[in-house]
Amino acid sequence: MIPIFIASNKSYSGKTFFALGLGMKLIEQGYKVGYIKPFGRTPVKKGHDVFDADALFMKEALSLPDALNVISPFVIGFETQNLLFEGEIKDAKKRIADAVESQKDKDFVLIGGAGDLFEGAAFEIDAPRLIKDLQARAVLVESWSGDVSVDALMGAHKLLGEQFIGGIINKVPLNAVPHVKETVKPFLEKKGIAVFGVFQEDNLLKSITVRDLNEILNGKALCCEDRLDEAVENFSIGAMDVDSALSYFRRIPNKAVITGAHRSDIQLAAMETSTKCIILTGGLHTNDVVIGKAEAKGIPIISIADDTFTAIDRIESVIGKTRIRDRGKIDRTKEIIEAKFDMERFLKALK
């Protein structure tokens, strides 16, 4: 059994995305695969016990037979943190080691790291310590942040030593892909750092459902509640004249349009283009003509109490941090790993 520790230098880099795609591909190739989330930060109650949300998702997505207390051996919450300060948490490391040991019949066990390399240090379960204790191979998923991402990969290489086998550069904007592939990757390779994949930023993976938007904005759906699971990839603010709006909206696919309830002209124009929902600000409703057309086209209209700028702030705080849960995102994850990840080289590095 080879433990593969999937680490990152910051939260929301794409560790779960990579673990899911890698797990699906390894299983497809005939390997026996396990998954462990050693340090859970998103507690979800299941029966009388609490487990990590990512662990629950991975168990289902990869059809893992292992018990939840193996896949999610340790979850931190308010109570756990207090117990730490009182000196009563002593067995986190043992729980994780036992969970890994219980999967020794697997070919590979994917270990999903915490938000960064040092999260969990107070419990002695930070990434460098676990990688060393478990004798795991470590791969860093780096969300592209410009050329400073080079520092993250080189730092991980230096910190983790021989157990660090290479990295993935994720969420690269389209205009930066040539630079990353033609300049950054060759530079890192010359420094002895393998780059197994360069993944372009993907609109579907960073999308958010209309339902999630509604919850984030504390909104009320005025129609088409059966279409709330549609994926929103882009956002537009409808504050211009209607002629300009129509031309503008036509250039932006799969969008949510944010506008005032009194701008029925903008709302009607948006529905003539690729629009997934319309968000009305100020807590007001629109007229029956707009509602009727929205129902005919299957476009949800959501009323929120916030003004436009507050709504945008809330949306921006979660974009790029949404979880991979729906079938479309799972399928896209597999497609990206198949097309852009050097599996053959990765497997050789593991062995």
N, C-alpha and C positions, 0 to 999 in steps of 0.2 A: 504494500500500500504506500502510495506517495502522496503526502499532504501538499496541496498547492495553496499557498497563502496569497490572497488577492488583496493587496494593500493600495492605499492612496495617500496623497499628501494633504488632501482637503476633502470635505464632505461633497456629496453629489457629483463625484467625478465619473461615475458609471460602473462602480464595482458590481452591483447587482445585475446590470445589463450584461457585463462581461461574463460573470459567473453563470448566468442563465444560458447565454449563447454557447459558451465553452462546454457546459454540462450537457446541453442538448446534442452538440456535435460529438462529444466523446461517447455518449450513450448510443448514438446512431452508428458509430464505428465499432460497437460491440464491447466497450469497456464497462465495467461496473463502477458506478460513480456515487459518491456520497457528498453531502453538503452540511456544513456547520456554520452557524453564526455565533461565534464565541462570546461576543460582547453586544448584547441587544440594547438598543436605545429607544425602540418604538414598541412599548409593551401592549400586548393584546391578550385579553382574558379568554381562555378556552377551558370551559368547565370550571374547576376550582383553581387551576394553575394559570400562570402568566408566561407567555412566550413572545418572541420577537416577531413583528409583522413580516419582515423580509423572510424569516425562516419559515413561517407558515406558507407564504407565497411559493417559495422554492420547493417545499415538500410537495405541494400540489402541482406546480408547473413541471417538475421533473419526475413526478410519480414515485417519490421516494418511499420505501417501505419502513424506514427507520422511525422510531418513536420521537415525538416532539421534544422530549427532554434531552434527546441526543442531538437533534438538529439545532435546538436552542437551549444550551445548557446554563446560560447565565444572562439575566436581563436586569438592567439597572432602572430603578425608578426612584421616586422621592424617598420611600421607606428604605430602600437598599442603600441609598447615599447616606442617610442618617446612621444606619447600622455600621457603615464603613467608618464614619467619624467617631463612633462609640467603640470601635475596635472589635466589632462582632462579626465582620465578614472575613473569613479566613480560607474558605475552600473554593473560591472562584477558579483558581488555576487548576486545582484537582478535578473539578467538574469538567472543565474543558479537556484536560488530558484524558480523562476516562471516556469522554464522548468520542474523541479521536480514536482511542484504542479499541472501542467497541465496533469500529468500522474497518478493522484490519483485513476483513475479507474483500474489501473494495480494491480496485486498481488505483483509483484516485479519490481523494477527499478534498473538495473545494472548501476553503476556509475564507469566509467573507469578513474582511477587516473592518475596523471601526472608522470613524470619520476622518482621522488622520493617523500618522504613525505612532503618536504618543498617547492617544486617548486610551484610557484603561490603566495608565501607569500606577495610579493610586491603588489599584487592585492587583498589581504585578502581572497584568495581562495585556500590556501594550504590544504593538506589532513586533518590534525587535526582539522582545523577550519570548513571545510565543513562537516566533519563527525559529529561534535558537532552540528552545525547549522541545519543540515538536519535530525538529530537524526537517522543517518544511522547505520547499522551494518557493521563493517569493517573486511575484510579478507585480509591478506598480502600474496602476491605471491612472494616467495623468490627463486631466482635463486641460486642454490647451489654453494657456494664459499668456500667450506671446512667448518671447524667447526665454522668459524666466522659467518656463517649463523644463528647459534644459537643466537648470540648476536642481530642480526637484529630482529628475532622473539620475543625475550625477551624484546628488546627495544620498539617494537611496542606495546606489551602487557602493558608495564608500561606507555607509553605515551598516549595511546588511552583509557585505562581503560576499563570500563564495555562494551563499544561499540565495543571493539575488540573481535571477536568471535573465531578467530583461523587463521591458515595459511595453505598454500600449499608450498611444497618444490619441485621446478621444475628444469629441466635440470640436473638431477643427472647422472654423468657418470656411466656406467655399473659396473665398479669395486668398486664404492662407494655406490651402492644401499644397500648391506647388512648392512654396517655400519650405514647408515641413518635410515633404517627400524628397526634395532635391538638395536641401541645405542642412536642415536640422537632423534628419535621420542619418545621412552619411557621416556627419560630425560625431554623433553619438556612437555609431558603429565603430569609428576609428578609435574611440575612447574605450572600446570593449563592452559597450552596452547594446545588447540586442534589442531592436524595435520590431516586435512581432506583428504590429498592425498600426496603421494610421486611419482613423475613422472620422469621416466628415460629419459635421453637425447635421442631425437629421430632424426635419420638422415634425415627423410623426412621433418620434421618441420623446421630443420635448413638448409635445402637444398636451392639452388638458381637455377633459370632457366638459360638456355644457353643465352636467350635473355637479362636477367639482367646482366649476366657476360659480354656480348658483350658491353652493355652500360657503365658499370663500367670501363671497360678497353679501352673504345673508339676504339673498334675493327671494323673490316669489315668481314662480313660473306662471305666466298668464295664459299660456296655451301650449299645445304640443308636448306634454309631459312624457309621451312615449318616445321622444327624440332627444332626450337629455343625455344619452350616452354617445352622441356624435362627438368626434374629436375636433377641437379648435386648434389650428396651427398658427394663425395670425390674428392681429387685432388692428382695428381702424377706428379712429375717432371721427364721428360725423358732425363736423362743425362748419362745413363750407356750404356754398350754394349748391343747389341740386344738380345743375349741369356739370359742375366740376366733380361732384361726388360720384356720379355715375361712371365717368371716365376713370376716376381713381379706384373705385370699388372693383371694376372689371380686371384690374391688374393684380388683385390680391385674392388668392384662393383660400377656401376653407377658413373663413375669418369670423370673428365676433365683431359686431359694430356697436360701439358705445356712443350714445347720443341722448339728447334731451327728449323727454316724453312729448314735448310740443312739436318736435320736428318730424311730423308724419311724412313730409316729402322725402326726407333722408331715409326713413324707415322703409318706405315703398321702393325707393331707388335701390337700397341694399338688397332687397328681396329679388331683384332682377339679376343679381350676380351670385357668385359662389359664397353664400353666407350660411354659417352654421347656427347662429343665434343673434338676437338683437338685445342689447342691454340698455334699458331706459334708466337714466339717473334722476335723482331728486324725489324718489318715492311716489311718482305719479304714474297713471295708466295712460295708454294711448286710446285712439278711437276705434270704433267697431269695424271700420273699413280695413284698417291695418291688421286687426286681429283676424278678421275673416280671410285676408290674403295670406297671412302667416299660417293659418290652419290649412289652407289649400295647398301651400307649398311645403308644409312640414317643417317650418322654421320656428323654434321656440322664442318667445319674447319674455325677457326677465326684467322685472321691476326691482330696483335697488334704492335704498335711502341715501346712499353716498352721492357726492358730486363726482364729476368726471375724473378729476385729478386724484381724489382719494381712491377711486376704483382702480385707476391705473397703477397707483402705488401698491395696492394689495395684490394685483395680478402680477406685477413685476417681482414681488417678493417670493412667488412660488414658481414662476416659469423657469424651466430647466431643473426643477427639483421634484417634478412629478414622478411618481413610481411607475414601474412597468407592471401593469396588471391585466390589461385587456388583451384579447386574442390578436388584434392587429399589431400591437407593439411586440408581442412575443414572436410572431412570425417575422417581423422586420428584424428583430434581434438576430434570429437564426440566419436570415439572408445576409446580414452584414458580416457575421463571423465567417460564413461560408465564402464570401467574396473577398474580404479584406484582411483576414487573419491567416498568418503562416502557420498552420497547424503542424505540418511536418517538421518544421524547424523547432517549434515549441516542444513537441514530443521528444525530439532529440536532446534538447536542453534539459528536460526533466530527468533524463536517464544518463 
